[in-house]
Amino acid sequence: MRSCAILFALALSAVGGAEVENPQLFPFGEREVLTGNAGVAGSPSSGAVVYNPAGLALIEHSSLSVSGSTYIVQNMKAAPLFRIDGTDLEYTASGFETIPASVISVTRSNDWALAFAVLVPESLKLNNRLSFSTPNTSTTIHQIQTNSDLWLTASYAKQLGADWAAGITLFAIQKSQASAVTLTSRNPATPALPGVSHNDFKSSVINVAAAIGLRWKASPSVDLGFRARLPAVRLMGSGDGYKYEQSSNGTALTVNDQEAKDMDAYSSLPLDVALGACWHLGESVRLLTDVSLQAGTTFDLFPGTEFSNVTTTDARARYNVGLEVSASPELILAAGLLFNPSAKPAANQAEGDIRQDFTGLTAGVTWQSDRVRTGIGLFYFWSTGTFVPFNNPTGTGQFTQRGLGATLVFSYSLGDKVALAQ
């Protein structure tokens, strides 16, 4: 059953806990998508439902915002993935993904704002086939994996005098993931008796969470923001799993399989706090700086089953820096930088464990025509990381990932036209 265990670890290493190991990685939000996800104290934006609900109180008119698809070309590489016949084998994968982002409705009245949103911060799919050859075997791996989040939110924000604002967002979050990995291995001496291992699972978990936020205009040139997203509470979750192993002793086949249905499934979204500042460097330049800290967590995807997989993370800080330059009241140039280190502990790693530190760049432009704001931009991210190879747990491999994407954002103001330069 050794190859079966390897396959299940390979499946889970790709989708099991990525959202807590490198949280809030992909660019997201109406204006934050162009400023490297910096927005805790940023300019008025419907993305405040996630970054800091207090910011909704700064939006002057009711609006409807739609963030179009994010197109990602990405590739991954693990060197080595595992060792067979004393040979280190390399893993590569690439794909083209579309990630729908958000639809956000904001209602503004006097000194308060109410917002409802449908958010898809992550929706990824991997379909990869890879073949290896060693002196004694030929091996093929086929992977199909999906990972998606759906967030439904309701937010309320209120101005507290001229300089303060407060807000709250309630989240209902569905986390869905699935993986099917098949490994076929043949020995040239007995080609009619291949070894086959197959693992697949799927899970769906629904959690609820809340985020609270504050905004303070500390001076004419500095805005400060604070956001705390409280730990998620599980409402329900279930999943199915199946393992199959076919092995040969050279003359006969041995088959083992195992199936589990309606297993209890879990995911985690731990406490996450953020501090942000917006520095007004003159009338046309704004520098955004955010520092976020996610608490550590431990959870088991399928506790108490043969499909058990425990994910553990440490508390880890993330850093985001953005810049907006108002070329005119109707045109803003924006850029951003993010650094998102792995929250997975460096010690006591097991086969298949991946640790990745991500860096990302964003850039784009937003312009306004009458009541419609349009934003278009590009982003590029890359990682440097380590991987514990299968069949060589004392070794260390290198794991890298690259991605290039484009974003489109539209916002329609239901009130009078508002200049972008805020």
SULJO-V933825 format. One record per helix or strand. SS is the DSSP state (alpha for helix, beta for strand). FROM is the first residue (numbers start at 0). LEN is the number of residues. If there is no record, write none. Layout:
[[SS & FROM & LEN] [SS & FROM & LEN]]
This chain:
[[alpha & 1 & 14] [alpha & 17 & 4] [alpha & 31 & 3] [alpha & 47 & 4] [alpha & 52 & 6] [beta & 62 & 5] [beta & 69 & 15] [beta & 86 & 13] [beta & 101 & 8] [beta & 111 & 8] [beta & 122 & 11] [beta & 137 & 23] [beta & 163 & 23] [alpha & 187 & 3] [beta & 194 & 25] [beta & 221 & 8] [beta & 232 & 16] [beta & 252 & 12] [beta & 271 & 9] [beta & 284 & 10] [beta & 296 & 4] [beta & 309 & 4] [beta & 315 & 13] [beta & 330 & 10] [beta & 343 & 1] [beta & 353 & 16] [beta & 371 & 16] [beta & 389 & 1] [beta & 396 & 17]]
